Amino acid sequence: MPLATSARPVYFNMNVYSRPNGKGMIQHIRHTIVEEDEPPSCFNLQSRHIGSVDLNDPFIKLTFYRSKDCLGASIHSMKTTCTHSSVKLMIKAKSVSIKRLKLVSVE
C-alpha cells in the first residue's frame, strides 16, 4: 500500500537545543518543505553546542557541519526515524543541512 505524501507535514519544524533532553538554549527552525529531488537546505546555528533536536517529519536527513553555510566536510549525519522525540547528540557544529528523503512504498 503506497504512503500518501499528503500525510507528510507541509512545513518542516526542528528545535535545536544546546543541552541533551530538550534543555538549554533553543533555536526554532521552520522551513517550507521542498521536493525530495531538490538540493538540501542549509541553516546556520545560533549555538555551536548541539545537545538534542526535535523534528516533526521522520523522513529527514540531517547533516551537521563545523563551518558556517554548510561548507567543508560534515561532522555528523543522521536519518531520523521518529517525530516529536528528542534525539540526543553531543556535537559542536555551526550549520546544518536538511534533506527530505523519498518515501518508498512496499507492496
Contacts in CASP RR format, 6 or more apart in sequence:
PFRMAT RR
TARGET T0000
AUTHOR 0000-0000-0000
METHOD contacts of the structure
MODEL  1
MPLATSARPVYFNMNVYSRPNGKGMIQHIRHTIVEEDEPPSCFNLQSRHI
GSVDLNDPFIKLTFYRSKDCLGASIHSMKTTCTHSSVKLMIKAKSVSIKR
LKLVSVE
1 105 0 8 1.000
1 107 0 8 1.000
2 105 0 8 1.000
2 107 0 8 1.000
3 103 0 8 1.000
3 105 0 8 1.000
5 103 0 8 1.000
8 33 0 8 1.000
8 57 0 8 1.000
8 59 0 8 1.000
8 103 0 8 1.000
9 33 0 8 1.000
9 56 0 8 1.000
9 57 0 8 1.000
10 32 0 8 1.000
10 33 0 8 1.000
11 30 0 8 1.000
11 31 0 8 1.000
11 32 0 8 1.000
11 33 0 8 1.000
11 56 0 8 1.000
12 29 0 8 1.000
12 30 0 8 1.000
12 31 0 8 1.000
12 32 0 8 1.000
12 33 0 8 1.000
12 55 0 8 1.000
12 56 0 8 1.000
12 57 0 8 1.000
12 60 0 8 1.000
12 98 0 8 1.000
12 100 0 8 1.000
13 28 0 8 1.000
13 29 0 8 1.000
13 30 0 8 1.000
13 54 0 8 1.000
13 55 0 8 1.000
13 56 0 8 1.000
14 28 0 8 1.000
14 29 0 8 1.000
14 30 0 8 1.000
14 53 0 8 1.000
14 54 0 8 1.000
14 55 0 8 1.000
14 56 0 8 1.000
14 62 0 8 1.000
14 98 0 8 1.000
15 22 0 8 1.000
15 26 0 8 1.000
15 27 0 8 1.000
15 28 0 8 1.000
15 29 0 8 1.000
15 53 0 8 1.000
15 54 0 8 1.000
16 26 0 8 1.000
16 27 0 8 1.000
16 29 0 8 1.000
16 45 0 8 1.000
16 46 0 8 1.000
16 47 0 8 1.000
16 50 0 8 1.000
16 53 0 8 1.000
16 96 0 8 1.000
17 23 0 8 1.000
17 24 0 8 1.000
17 25 0 8 1.000
17 26 0 8 1.000
17 50 0 8 1.000
17 51 0 8 1.000
17 52 0 8 1.000
17 53 0 8 1.000
17 54 0 8 1.000
17 86 0 8 1.000
18 24 0 8 1.000
18 25 0 8 1.000
18 26 0 8 1.000
18 47 0 8 1.000
18 49 0 8 1.000
18 50 0 8 1.000
18 51 0 8 1.000
19 25 0 8 1.000
19 49 0 8 1.000
19 51 0 8 1.000
19 52 0 8 1.000
20 51 0 8 1.000
20 52 0 8 1.000
20 86 0 8 1.000
20 88 0 8 1.000
20 89 0 8 1.000
20 90 0 8 1.000
21 52 0 8 1.000
21 86 0 8 1.000
21 88 0 8 1.000
22 51 0 8 1.000
22 52 0 8 1.000
22 54 0 8 1.000
22 86 0 8 1.000
23 52 0 8 1.000
25 46 0 8 1.000
25 47 0 8 1.000
27 45 0 8 1.000
27 46 0 8 1.000
27 47 0 8 1.000
29 43 0 8 1.000
29 96 0 8 1.000
29 98 0 8 1.000
31 41 0 8 1.000
31 43 0 8 1.000
31 98 0 8 1.000
33 57 0 8 1.000
33 100 0 8 1.000
34 41 0 8 1.000
34 100 0 8 1.000
35 100 0 8 1.000
36 100 0 8 1.000
36 101 0 8 1.000
36 102 0 8 1.000
38 100 0 8 1.000
40 61 0 8 1.000
40 63 0 8 1.000
40 70 0 8 1.000
40 97 0 8 1.000
40 98 0 8 1.000
40 99 0 8 1.000
41 97 0 8 1.000
41 98 0 8 1.000
41 99 0 8 1.000
42 69 0 8 1.000
42 70 0 8 1.000
42 95 0 8 1.000
42 96 0 8 1.000
42 97 0 8 1.000
42 98 0 8 1.000
43 95 0 8 1.000
43 96 0 8 1.000
43 97 0 8 1.000
43 98 0 8 1.000
44 68 0 8 1.000
44 69 0 8 1.000
44 94 0 8 1.000
44 95 0 8 1.000
45 93 0 8 1.000
45 94 0 8 1.000
45 95 0 8 1.000
45 96 0 8 1.000
48 92 0 8 1.000
48 93 0 8 1.000
48 94 0 8 1.000
49 92 0 8 1.000
50 64 0 8 1.000
50 89 0 8 1.000
50 90 0 8 1.000
50 91 0 8 1.000
50 92 0 8 1.000
50 93 0 8 1.000
51 88 0 8 1.000
51 89 0 8 1.000
51 90 0 8 1.000
51 91 0 8 1.000
52 86 0 8 1.000
52 87 0 8 1.000
52 88 0 8 1.000
52 89 0 8 1.000
53 62 0 8 1.000
53 86 0 8 1.000
53 87 0 8 1.000
53 89 0 8 1.000
54 84 0 8 1.000
54 85 0 8 1.000
54 86 0 8 1.000
54 87 0 8 1.000
55 80 0 8 1.000
55 83 0 8 1.000
55 84 0 8 1.000
55 87 0 8 1.000
56 83 0 8 1.000
56 84 0 8 1.000
57 80 0 8 1.000
57 83 0 8 1.000
57 100 0 8 1.000
58 80 0 8 1.000
58 81 0 8 1.000
58 82 0 8 1.000
58 83 0 8 1.000
59 80 0 8 1.000
59 100 0 8 1.000
59 101 0 8 1.000
59 102 0 8 1.000
59 103 0 8 1.000
60 79 0 8 1.000
60 80 0 8 1.000
60 98 0 8 1.000
60 99 0 8 1.000
60 100 0 8 1.000
60 101 0 8 1.000
61 77 0 8 1.000
61 78 0 8 1.000
61 79 0 8 1.000
61 80 0 8 1.000
61 98 0 8 1.000
61 99 0 8 1.000
61 100 0 8 1.000
61 101 0 8 1.000
62 77 0 8 1.000
62 78 0 8 1.000
62 79 0 8 1.000
62 80 0 8 1.000
62 96 0 8 1.000
62 97 0 8 1.000
62 98 0 8 1.000
63 70 0 8 1.000
63 74 0 8 1.000
63 76 0 8 1.000
63 77 0 8 1.000
63 96 0 8 1.000
63 97 0 8 1.000
63 99 0 8 1.000
64 74 0 8 1.000
64 75 0 8 1.000
64 76 0 8 1.000
64 77 0 8 1.000
64 91 0 8 1.000
64 93 0 8 1.000
64 95 0 8 1.000
64 96 0 8 1.000
65 71 0 8 1.000
65 72 0 8 1.000
65 73 0 8 1.000
65 74 0 8 1.000
65 75 0 8 1.000
65 93 0 8 1.000
65 94 0 8 1.000
65 95 0 8 1.000
65 96 0 8 1.000
65 97 0 8 1.000
66 72 0 8 1.000
66 73 0 8 1.000
66 75 0 8 1.000
66 92 0 8 1.000
66 93 0 8 1.000
66 94 0 8 1.000
67 94 0 8 1.000
67 95 0 8 1.000
68 94 0 8 1.000
68 95 0 8 1.000
69 95 0 8 1.000
70 95 0 8 1.000
70 96 0 8 1.000
70 97 0 8 1.000
71 95 0 8 1.000
75 91 0 8 1.000
75 92 0 8 1.000
75 93 0 8 1.000
76 89 0 8 1.000
76 91 0 8 1.000
76 93 0 8 1.000
78 87 0 8 1.000
78 89 0 8 1.000
79 101 0 8 1.000
80 87 0 8 1.000
END
